[in-house]
Amino acid sequence: MTKVKTIGISTGGGDCPGLNAVIRAAVKSAVLKHNWKVIGIQDGFDGLIWPEKSRELQLKDVSGILPRGGTILGTTNRGDPFHYKMPDGSVQDISDKIVANVKKLGIDALIVIGGDGTQKIAFELQKLGINVVGVPKTIDNDLSATEVTFGFDTALHTVTDAVDKIHTTAESHHRIMVVEVMGRDAGWIALESGIAGGAHVILIPEIKFTIANICKFVEQRETSGKRFTIVVVAEGISMPEDLDVYHGKERRANARSGSAGNLIGDAIGHITKREVRVTVLGHIQRGGSPSPFDRILSTRFGVAAVDLISTGDFGRMVCLINSSVESCDISDAVGQIKLVDPKGDMVHTARSTGVSFGDK
């Protein structure tokens, strides 16, 4: 088994609340329990391409960061060393540079904190001989190997709070309010925030819908005396076939982030002749202080990652299974995202309380 003296920690992909809590827990556990040296890798894998950016993390460096959002190490979602974009615009495989710099820094094992894309890179680095342990992170909650990822709960709080505030405005002005949320190809944020915030329509990538069905539902509410409607839209929805051209905007099979809500809002307004307002929450969902749940889960994951290194269980990712922190092969954790089950309990709950998914 590798004798560990020094470990590295990197954060890759989009930022989210709880990253600093993982860093703090891993550093404290590594230093206090094992007396290891810890190297903080700056800006994802970029800190291993340019090792001079990396720095030692001591206990004083992680003091007070538990409630802070973001990451003290910086991050990027454009630093894939296997497909690295060079200054001249070419794309090259510079993974050999990563391997050389890991040795140069004296790193015996690397904790990689990130989502699906980051863990895929970690898996490939493991194949090249780097001792890697993964920690799952994404506000989208779409990693299949873990019940939940840290960052999701905080994002859910942020979106629910926004929907609550929009609710009062919608009711006061008798308007249709559309709220676009993140989630990439999975509808977890839209579904759970829609339920928690009392949305009337929830549109997610996993359930096909039509504009006609949404408008029919809005008209039914109007007939019953409900003069406002809140529609929560996941950014990754596929545009329905009956979405024609409104106000010069062309229908797209998959709308860009930030455009899905506006396209849906324009279409609803065009058909219903009602006033529609669209709010795109965007990166506000990634920010802020982590919720107590995310702080605790992040701390558990950070300690568990150090424990895996101490036992020589490399090539594995920590995960939450039946509320217990376990681990799985990184290869089993990537390549298949966790989607909402259209026939699952959560969708059933929403439908049973009158929520429309625009599919009927």
N, C-alpha and C positions, 0 to 999 in steps of 0.2 A: 504494500500500500504506500502511496506517495506520502512522504513526510512533509507536512504543510508548515510553512513558516510565514508565507505572505499570500494574501488573497486580494483579488481585485473586484470592484463592484462597478457595474455600468447600468445606465438607464437609457432605453431606446424607444423609438416610436413617439407617439403623442404623449404629452404630459398629462397627469391626472392627480387628484388628491390622494395621498397615501404613499407616494414614492419616497418622500423624506422619512416617513415612519419606518419603511422597510430598511432604508440606509441606516437609520439610527439603530434599529434593533440588531442588524447584522454587525455593525461596527462594535456596539457594546458587547454583544455575545462573543465576537471574535477576540476582542481585546481582553475582556474581563474573565472569560471562561477558558480561553485557549492561549492567550498572550501572543496572538498573531499580529503581524503588521498588515494594515489594510490600505490598499491603493484605490483612490477614487478615479475612475476613468471618465474624463470630461467629454461631454457631447456625444454620447452613444459610443459607437465603435471608432469614431473619429479620434478619440483619445488614445487608441491603440495604433492608429495610423501615424499620428504625431504624438509620440509618448511624452514629449516635453510638456504637453497640456495636462498630463495626469499629476496627481499629488497625493501625498499620504493623508489619510483621515485619522485623526486622533479623537479621543473622547470629547475634547473641548469643541471640536468641529461639528459635532452632532448634538450639542447641548441646545435645547430650545427649538429644535426643528420639527418636533412631533406634530404640532398643529399647523405647520406651514404647508400650503399647497405647492405644486410644482416640484422641482428637483434641484437641489444644490449642486448637482453634478452637470446640469444641462442635458439636453437631449436633442435628437434629430431623427426624422423618419426618412432621411435620404442618404444614409451612410452605409449601405450594403457593400461590404468589401469584396464580395464576389461579382458585383456589377457596379463598380464605382465610377461615377462620372468625373472625368478628369477636367482640368482647366481648359483644355483644347476642345472639349465637347465629346471626346471619345469615351467609351465605356470599357473598363478593364477589370480583370480579376487580380486584386492586390492582396488576397488573403494570406499569401506567403509573408507579407510585411507584418500582418497581424501576429502570426505565429512567431516571427523573429522578435517582435517588440514585447510580446508576453514574456519571452525568455529574458530579454534585455532588462525588463523591469523586475525580474525575479518572481513573477507571479506563479504560484503553484496551482491555483484554482481560481475560476472566475464566476462570480454571481452575475447573471444576466437578467435584468428586470425588464419585461416588455410583453407585448402582445404577440399575435400569431406570426407576423413578419419577423420580429426580433428573435423569437424562439426558433424559427426556421434557420436563421443565420447561426444561432447558438448551436443548433444540431449539426450544421455543416462544420463549424469550428471544432466541435467535439470529434468529428471524423478525422480532423487534421492533427489530433493529438493534444488539444487543449482541454484540460479538465474543467468542465462546465456544469453549473447547476442553474436551473431556470426558476424564475419567479413570475407568475402570470399577472399581467396588468392590462386592463382596458376598461374604459367606462362603458363600452358596448356590451359587456358581459357575454361575449360570443365564443369564448374558448370552451371547447367541448369536454376537456379533461377535468374541469373544476366546476363545482356547483355555482360559484360566484367569484368574480374578480374584484379586487379592491378598486375603488374609484367609482364603481357603478352606483353604490348606495348614495354617495355624495351627489353625483350627477342627478340621481332620482329626486333627491331633496330639492336641488336647484330648480329642476323643471317643474316639479309639483308646486313649489312656491310661486313660480311664474304663472302657471295655469290658474292658481288661486287668485292672483292679482288680476289676471285678464278676465276671469269669471265675473268679477264685480263690474268691470267696465262694459263687458258684453251685455250683461243684464240691464245696466243703466241706459245704454244707448240702443238696445234692441238690435244688435249687430251679430253677424256671423264672424267669428274670430278664428283664424287659422294659426296654429303654432307649429313651426317646424323644429324637430329635434334631431340629434345625432343618432348614431347606431350603425352606420355603414349598411351592410346587407342584412342585419338582424333588427327585429322590431322590439327588443326588450325595453328600451327606454321609453319609446312611444306607448307601448302597451301598459307598462306598470305606472308610468306617470299619468297616463290617461285615466286609468282606474282610480288612482289616488287623488287626482285633481277633479274628478267628476266630469270628464269630457263626454260629449255626446256622440262623437264620431272619432274612431281611431283607425288610421290608415297605416298598414305595416307591409313590408316586402313579402311576407309569407302568405298574404291573402289578397287575391285579385279583386279589384273593385271597379265600379264604373261611376262616372260623374252623374249619370242619370239616377242611380240609386241613392247617391248622397243627396241630390237635390230633392228627390221624392221624400227622403227622410226629413229634410229641413222643412218641407211644405207640410208634412204630417205634424211636426212639432208646432208649426204656425197655426194650423187648424185647431190643435188642442189648447191653444193659448200660450204656448211657449215661444216668445218672440225673439229668442236669441239661441245661437248654437255655437258650441266650441268644438273645433276639429283639430286633433293632434295628428301631425303628419311625420312619419319617419323619413329621413333624408334619402334612404335607399329604395324607396318604392319604385316599381315599374309604372310608367305612365299608362293609363287605360286607353283602349282603342277609341273610345268616344271623346277623347280630349283633342279637339280640333285646334285651329289657330285662333288665339284670342289676343287682341292688342298687339299683333305683330310677333308674338312669341310662338315659335314652332314647337310642335309636339315632339318630345324625345322619348325613346324607349326607356332610357334611364336618365333622369334629370341630374344635373350637377347639384352638389351640396349647396344649399342656399337658394336654389331655384325651384325645388319641388313644391314648397309651400306657396310660392307666388303663382306658379302655374295652376295649381289646384284652386287657389283663391280666386284667380281671374276667371276660371271656368265656372265656378259656382256662382260668382257674381253675375256673369254674363247670362246664365240660364235663369236664375231666380230673380234677377233685377233687384237684388238686395245689396245693401252696403256691406262690403267685406273688408276686414283689416287683417293683415298678415304680420306675424312676428317670427323672425328667425333667430332663435336663441344662440346658435353658433357656439363659439369657443367659451362663452360664459359657463357652459356645462363642464368644462375641463378645470375650471378655477375654483378658488376658495379653499377654506380650511376643511380637511377631511372630517366626515361624521365620526362619532364614537365607534360605530361598527367598523368603518374602514380603518380607523387608527388601530383597533384591536386586531383585525384580520391582517393588516400590513405588518404589525409587530410579530404576530405568530408566524407569518411567512418568512420574515427576515431571520428569526431564530431558527426556523426549520431548515432554511437554506444553509446556514452555518453548520447545523447538525449533520446534514448530508455530506458536507465536505469533510467533517471530522471522522465520518465512518467510511469515507472513500466511495460513496455512492454517486459517482459522476454520471453525466448524461441524463440526469433526471430533473424533473420540475416539481416543485411543491404544488399541492392542490388541496382543495377542500372537498371532502367526500363524507357524506352523512354527518356534517358539522365538525368533523375531525380533520386535522391537517395531516395529509398523507403525501405520497409522491408517486409519480408515474414516469415512464420513459418520455423524454422530450419528443421522440419520434411519434408517440401516440397522442401527443397534445397538439400537434400542428397539422395543417392540411384539411381539416374538416371543422367548419365553424358550427357553433350551437345556435340553432334557429328556433323561433317560436313554433310550437306545435299548434296548427290551426284547430285541432280537435282536442287540445289539452285543457287542463283545469283553468288556467288563467283566462283563456279566450272564452271558455264556457261561463266563467264568473262574470265577465264583462257583458256578454250577450244576455245573460239572465237578469242583469240590472238595466237593460234597455239600451246598451251601447250598440251602435251600428258600425260595421266594418266595411260598409259600402258594397258588399257582395250580394246583397239581396234587399 
